[in-house]
Amino acid sequence: MKRVLTALLLLAIARAEARALPVDVQSSAAAQEYPVTGMVLKVDRSLNSFTASIEAIPGFMPAMAMPFEVRQKKELDGLVPGAAVEFTLVVDRKSSHAERIRVVPSRRMTLTELPNFCRIRHVLTQS
């Protein structure tokens, strides 16, 4: 929970800094894309999102469990709790979303394999 709050705080700071840039610099800032690997914990089709425990994204964020929005509901097809996934996290100055989600069929992870298992237990028990 502490890491999620830290990530949200860092995102808020980054947004505030982006607003301070001149308009021509802001408009030229392209979205960043990061490859992500993790395990699906929960899928919420009504909110177009899924929660996953992800490995660290070097230079961007530590390993953590967090929800990811998708822009197209079809991205959620085939996602089930426990599925190992790879996807692209697209981050711009105002939002982020997951895309190009791929279930890794040869590997189904168990909770104890996750580096942040203790921190995500509450996500599963609150469903």
Secondary structure, 3 states (H helix, E strand, C coil): CHHHHHHHHHHHHHHHHHHCCCHHHHHHCCCEEEEEEEEEEEEEHHHCEEEEEECCECCCECCEEEEEEECCHHHHCCCCCCEEEEEEEEECCCCEEEEEEEEEEEEECCHHHCCCHHHHHHHHHCC
